[in-house]
Amino acid sequence: MTKTSFTLQATDGLARTGRIDTPRGTIRTPAFMPVGTAATVKAMMPESVAATGADILLGNTYHLMLRPTAERIDRLGGLHRFMNWDKPILTDSGGFQVMSLADLRKLTEKGVTFKSHIDGSKHELTPERSMDIQRLLGSDIVMCFDECPALPADRDRIAESMRLSMRWAQRSRDAFGDRPGYMLFGIQQGGLEEDLRAESAEALRAIGFDGYAVGGLAVGEGQEAMFGCLEYAPGQLPEDKPRYLMGVGKPDDIVGAVKRGIDMMDCVLPSRSGRTGQAWTRRGQVNIKNARHQDDPRPLDEDCTCPACRNYSRAYLHHVFRAQEMISGMLLTWHNLHYYQELMQGMREAIAAGQFAAFEADFHALRAEGDIASF
């Protein structure tokens, strides 16, 4: 099995560009990972996701363990074959979903017992079980099992949660074992407390991981607080390993995170927005359901090469959304994912050329102009 590696190719300020090499392909960083929660990026075929420029997808341990089950996916040849995606896959540990089920769960030192949101059946998720599920799925990048409190929370609760997560990180590392060709990422916690983040980073460094995530953000604290945390959190993590900001975000969140040293991100936003009539463009957000688009023969973005912009008008996209046709979500999701990947490529090129500050200024200036005038 080919080994995995991370190579830092260029920096510009704190922004970094590089590559993660895995047996299933190279992930160019900074990277945006589309979310394929239940072994599918909603409204997209895997070939279409690849065509947007995505190097890696995210799968969801919690949802897949409940349905169709990790054991069934393993019997059917693993998650890559099951969903027809031959590039790398990162799976989350299930910790975030369990957090969001606070009223259905019981938390102990051992792990979490919870009721399925599907049928009410009882399940237990521990660091060891999470590692086992992710091994059965066959994901290339495995996340250690953690506990993530929703913000705001008081300092004692955040500290207690972080230290539990660090004990679980050690158990995850032990249960993961030696798996050449696969990567295990640790997850930094500590809320918005700089000293708790530092304590968490030190604990993770002592255990040793192939990559490190900044966890516990994008959980209600707002962009200003998140950026405040990112002023120091990435720098507390090893420079020679990938840094992954979990669950982010909007385009301006992503640019701000890369500026502060983040290499990888994921978010449901481009696909979820696409299904609800929202398009992300270089001029900001476009709400295709608005009546102003109903007679507009122009594309969403005349500089975009995705199928929605190349082949369809705003008037058509408005019509199929209003008519609740499936193609609406398909086209808008494709556009959004294409735009996100184009944004990542633009940042990679800008960092390599030492032009990130100019790229960021242009990004914000065009968004400030807003959408094109009504037709």
N, C-alpha and C positions, 0 to 999 in steps of 0.2 A: 504494500500500500504506500503510495506517495505521501511524503510528509506534508504538513501544513506549515506555512510561514507568513510573516507579515514584513513587508518592506516599505520603509518610509522613503518616498522618492523626492519630495520637495516640501519646504515649509515657507510660509509667508506670514510674518507675525506669528500668531498661535495657530493659524489655519494650516492644515496638513493635507497632502495628497500622497497616496501610496497604493499598495495592492496586498490583498490577502490571497495566497495561493493555496488551493485545496485540490484533492484528487478529482473533484467534479468541476473544476474550473476556477478562474481568477475573479475575485471581487475587487473592482476598482473603487478606491475610497477618495473622498467621502462618498458613501453609498446610501441610497434610499432603498429600503426593503418593502415592497408591497406586501400587504397582509393577506395571507390565504388561510383564514381562520379554520375552516372545516375542510381542508384539502382542496380549496378553490379560492381564487381571487374573484369575488362575486362579479358576475356579468362579463367575465373575461375567459377566453380559452388560454391555456398555458403558452401556446405559440404566440398569441397576441401580446401577452405580458412580456415575453422575451423580446418581441419586436419593438417594444417601447424602450428597450435598453437596460432592463433590469438584469442584474447578475445573480441575484439571490432573492428568495422569498422567505417569508416568516409563516410558520405553522403553529397551531395552538394546542399545547398539551392537554389543557383542561377539556376543550371541546372534543378533541379526537379520542381521548380516553373514554369519554362517555358514549360517543357515537362516531365511527362504527366500532371502536375499541382498538387499542394499540396492538393487541394480540391478533386481531383479524387483519389489520394492515400488514403486520409482520408475515402472516401466512400468505398474503397476497403479493409478497415481494418487496415490502417496504414502501414508505411514503412517496419516494421519487417515482417508482413504477406505478403506484396506485393512482397518482394524480397526473402522470405523464409530464413530469418536470425533471430534466436531467442535469440542471445546474444545482449549485449549493442551496440548502435549506437550513435556516436557523429555527429552532423551536424554543418558545418561551417555556418556563418551568411550571406554569399553572398558578403561580403565587398571586399574580395580579387579579386573575378571575376569582380566585378564592377570596381575596380582599373585597371584591365588589359584591360578594355573596354574604356579607357580614351577618345578615339575619338568618342564614341557613347553615352556619358553620360553628365548629368548636375547635379552638386553638389550644394546643398543649406543647410541651417541649418536644414531644415525639414528632408532631406534625399537625395536620388539620383533618378533621372529619367533617364532611359536608353532605348535604342532600343535593341530588341532581336537579337542575332547573328544568330538566326534560320530563322526568317521571317520578321525582321524589325519592329515588333509590339512594341508599347510603354508600358513601365512598370514603376512603382514607388516602390522603396524599402526604407523603413524607419525603425527605430528601432522597432516600434510597428508592422509593417507588417512582419518584419523578425521573431519576436517572434511568431506571429500568424502562419506563414508558418511552423516554426519548431514544434509548438504545433500540427498542423494538421498532420505533418509527424510522430509525436510520438517519436522523438529521445530522448534518455535517457540523453545525455549531450548536452546542447544548448549553442551556442556561442553568446555573445552579438554582436550587429551590430557596426562595426567600419569602419574607413577610414584609408587606409594604403598607404602612398606615396611610390613610387618606389625610391630606393636609386641609386646613390647619389642624395640628394636634399639639398637645403640650410636650415640653422638652423631655419629661420623664418617660412618657409613652414612646416618643421617638427613640430615645436611648435604649430602652428595654427591647423594642422591636429590632433595632439595628444589631444589638448584641446577640439576640436570638438568631437573626439572619446570618451572622458571622459563625455561630456554632453550626448552623445548617450548611453553611458554605463548606466547612471542613468535612462534614458528613457527605455532602455532595461530591467533593473531591475524592474522598475515600471510596465511595460507591462507583464513581465513574471509572476508576482504575486506569490502566494503561491501554489506550485505544489509538494507535498510530493512524493518522489520516483524519482524525476527528478532533474538534476543539471544544474545550470547556471554558466558559466565561464566568467569572465571579461578578457579583452585583454589589456596588457600593450603595449603602443607605446612610441615613443620618439627617433626613429632612433638609431644612435650610440652616442647620447649625454647622458652622465651619469646623469646629473642633470634633464634633461627632463624625463628620465626613472624613476627617483626617484619621481618626481612630479606626473607622471602617476600612479605609484604604490600606492602613498599616496591617490590619488583620488579614486582608485579602492578599497583600504582597507576601506575607509570611507563609500563607498556604501555597500560593503560586498558581496562576491560571494562564491560559493561552490568550485571553483577552479580558477586558474589564468594562462593565456597564455602569453608567451613572443611573441608578434606579431611584424610584420614589419622587420623580418630578412629573410634570404634566398630569397631576392628580388634584388640580383645583387651586394651585398657588398663584397662577397668573404669569404672564410673560416677564414682567419686570423682576419678580422674585426668582423665577427660573434662571434668567440671565445673571442675576446677582450670584446665585449658587454656581453657575457655570464659569464665573470669573475665577474660581479657585478649584472646583471639584476635579476637572480633567487633569489639571496640573498635579494633583495629589496621586494620580495613577501612573503606572510605568509608561515612560515615553516610547519604549520599543514594542508596545503591544497595542492592538486596536482598542479604541474607546467608543463605546456604543451608548447613545442616549435613547432610552426606551420610551416608545409611545409618542414621539414628536415627529411631525406636527404640521402647522401651517407653513407656507413657504417662507415667511419672514422669521418664524421660529428656527427653521432649518438653516437659513443663511447666518442668523445670529449664533447658532450652536457651532457651526463650522468655524466661524470667526474665532470662537473660544476654544478650539482644539478638539472638536468631536469628529469621529470618522464614520460612524454608522448611525442610522435612524430608521424607525418604522412608524407607520401610522395608518389607521383605517380611513383617514380623512379623504384622500383622493377617490377611493372607491365608494365610500358612503355618500360623499357629496355628489358624485356622479349619478347615483340612484335617486337623489332628491332634487335634481335640476340645477345643481350648482357647478359651475365650471371655474377652474383656477387658470388664470392667464397671466402673462407678464404685466398686464395692466390691472391686476387684481382680480377680484371675484365677480363673476357674471351670473346673475340669476335668470336662467333661460325661461322660467315660467312667466316673467314679466311681459305685459302686453306690448311693450316697446319693441320687442323682437318679432312680432307676428308677421310683419311685411318686409322684414330685412333680408335681402338676398345675399348679404356678405357673410363670410365665415366668422366663426368665433374669434379667430386670430389669423390674419392673413399671412403671418410669418411662420405659422405652425404647419408641420408636414404630417400630422396624424390623420387618419381616415375621416374623422369628424370634420376637421377643418379643410381637408383637401377636396372632399366630395359632397359636403352638405352645407346648407345655409342655416343661419340663425332662425329663419322662418320655419324651416323644416324641423329643426331641433325643438323649437317652441311647440310646434304642432304635435310631434310624437310624444313629448312630455305631457302635454294637456290631454292627449288621447290615451295616456297610460300604456303606450306601446313599449314592449321590451327593448326595442332597439334604442330607445332613449337612454336608458341606463348603460347599455353597452357602449354607445358612442361617447357619451360624456365621461364614463369611467376610463375608456381608452385615452381620450384627450387628457384627462387629469394626470394619469400615470405617465403619459408621454411628456407632459409639461414638467412633472417632477424630475424625471430622468434627464431631461434637457437642462434643468436647473443644476443638477448634480454635475453633469458634464461641463457646463459653463464654469462652475466653481473649480473643478479639477484643472481645467485649462488655465484659469486665472491664477491659481496658486502656483502652478508650474512656471508661469511666465512672470511671477512676482507682481501681479496686477490685481490682487484680491480687493484692495481698498477701492480701486476704480470700478471693479465689477459690482461691489456692494453699493456704491454711490449710484451707479446706473440702475441697478435693481430697484432701489427705493424711489428714485426720481420718476421712473416710468410708472410705477404703481401709484405714485402721488397724482399723476395726470388723470388716472381713472380710465374707465372704459371709453371706447370711441363714441362720438356723438350719435344720437338717434338718426336713423335713416330717413 
